[in-house]
Amino acid sequence: MFSKPNRMFYPILMIGLLGIIVGCRQLPSLREPLLMDDSFDPKDVTTITILPVIDLRVDKKLGLDFKGNVQDVAIRCLRKRGYTATSTDVQPQSANLTEADFKKPTPEWVQSLPPTDARWIMLFSVGDVTKGTTLVGHTSDAELSAFLYDKQAAKCVWYNRGLWQEKPAGWGVELELYSLHGSIGNRAIANATRDALSGLPEKP
């Protein structure tokens, strides 16, 4: 014989189900970028090289895997949009630079971007990633910016911002998500990357 469930069983079950419903949401849909230069034509783009992420966070205590959740995610997103993409571990010169500098860089800085033989360069800067706790699980907010540079034209030809709020999915579901996709902060930054690249036109 099964014992009668504790009076707290059903409220806890309902909270968990609510967390699952809240956590199930659509991924970013297409939207207009914040900047697209008149000279930019996706048909002209050959291989896009993605540089290591520039971490502009004030508080960097939250450990994140930028390689796996920004560069690698970006490669998959770009390929789905018809582009050829790769990444490099070579860091660009970014000391004392701000997001405003990345949006309106000097021609000299653009032409100095590695690798030397590449024309199309993509750079991500992370502005903030936070983590919180609620009754039904953890939350995380992520904000980053994506820039595409044409070294031949020596300027930024496309720019967009990615924002994402990872909502609690219930403690049991969250443990499963962690085992599949890593920490909630990493999931938030990965979805912010997808959100930013949703504004990049597909290559014909």
N, C-alpha and C positions, 0 to 999 in steps of 0.2 A: 504494500500500500504506500502511495506517495503521500508525504505530509503536505499540509496546506501551505501555500506560499506565504512568506512573511509579508506583512502589510506594506512594507517598503518596496517589495519586488516590482509591483506594477508601476509606481511612479518612476523608479529607476529605469525600467524598461521603456517607458514612454519618452524619457529624456534621451535615452540612447537612440531610439527611432527618430526623434526630432533632429538629433545631431546628424544622422545619416541623411535625412531629407535635405537639411541645410547644406551639408557638405557636397551633395550631388548637384553640380552646376555645370553649365556649358563652358567650354574653353573659349578664349577670345575670338571674336568675329572680326571680319574685315572692317577697317576704318581708315580715315584719311590721316596721313602723316603730318607732323608739325612743320616739316620743311621738305620740299622736293624742288631742286633746282631745275630751271627750264632746260638746261643742257642734258639732264639725266634721261637716258633712254635705256630701259632694261635690255633691249636687244644688243646694245654695245658691250654689255658686261660679260667678261670672260670668267675667270676664277676669282671668287671673293676670298681673301685671306682674313681670318678672324684673329685679332690680337688678344693677348691675355687681358683679363678684366682689370680696369682701373677702379680700385676700392676707395671711394670718397666718403665712406661712412665716418661719422664722428665717433660713434661707439662701435668698435670692431671686436667686442668680446664674443659675439655669436659666431661660431665657426661655420664656414660655408664652403662648399665644393664648387668654386666658380668654373673650373675646367669641365666638370661633368654636367653642371646645371645651367651654364650659360653658353660656353663655347660649343660643347657637343650638342646641346639642344638647338642652338642657332644653326649649326651645320645641317641638322635634320630638317629644320624649318625651311631653310634656303633651298635645299634640294627638292622639297615638296613644291616650292614655288618656281621650280624650273632652273635654278641656278646651280653652278658648280661651286662648291665651297670646301675649304680646308682651314686648318688652324695652325698657329705657330706658338712656340713658347718664348719667342724673342720679345722682350719688353720694349715699348716705345718710350721716348723721352717724355716724361709726364711730371717731373718734379715742379711743384709750385703752380701747376696748371689747374684750372677750375672747369666746370661744365661749360661755362660761357666761352672759355678758350677752345674747347673741343667743337663748339657750334660754329665759331667764327675764327678758325685757326689762321696762322700766317702761312703763306705758300711754302715758305722754307720748312716749316714744321711738317706739313703734309708730305712734302717730297722726301723728308728724312725718315718716314715711317718704314719699318721693316715689313717684309724682306725687300731688298733693293730691286729685285727683278719683277715685283708685283705691281700691278696698276690699281686694282680695286681692293681697298682695305676697309674692314669693319671693326669698330671699336665699341665696347660697352663700358659705361661707367655706372657703378652702383652708388646710389645716393643714400639709401636707408633700407634696413631690414630689421623688423622688430618682431618680438615673440611675446605672446600673452597667454594667460590661462583662464578658462571659464569653467562653469560647472560641468560641461559636457566634453571638454577637451581643450587642446591648445589652438591658438590663432597665430597668424603671422602676416604682416604687411610687408610688401617688397616694392621698391621703386628703383628703376634703372633707366638709363638713356642709351640709345643705339645710334651710331653715326656711321655713315658710309662715305668714304673718301675716294676721289678720283685723283690719283697722283699725277696723271698726265695733265689734268686741268688745275691741279694744285689747290683743290678746295673740297669742302664738304658738300656733297650733292643730295644727301638725304639724311633726315634726322627724325627720330620719333622717341616717345617716352613710353615705357611699360609700367603699369601699375597693377598690383594684384593683392587681394586679401584672401588668404587661405583660412577658411572657416572651420570650426570644430566639426568632426565627423563622428563623435562618440568615442569613448576610450577604447572599446574593443576594436572598432574599425580603424582607429588611429594607429593601433599597434600593427595591424595588418598592412596599412599604408606605409608605415615606417619600414617594415621588412621588405616591401617592394620598391619604394622610391626614396628612402632616406628621411631625414628630419623634415619637419614642417617648414622650417626656414628654407631649406633647399627646394622643397616643392613650390614654395611661393616665388622664389627667384627664377625657377624654371618657367613657371607660368607667366611671370612678368616679362621674360624674354620672348615668349610666344606672343604676348600682348603687343609688345613693341614691334615685332616683325610682321604682325597682321596688317600693318600699314605700308608694307613694301609691295609694290606692284609685281604681279607674276611676270616671269620672262616668257615671251611667246615661243 
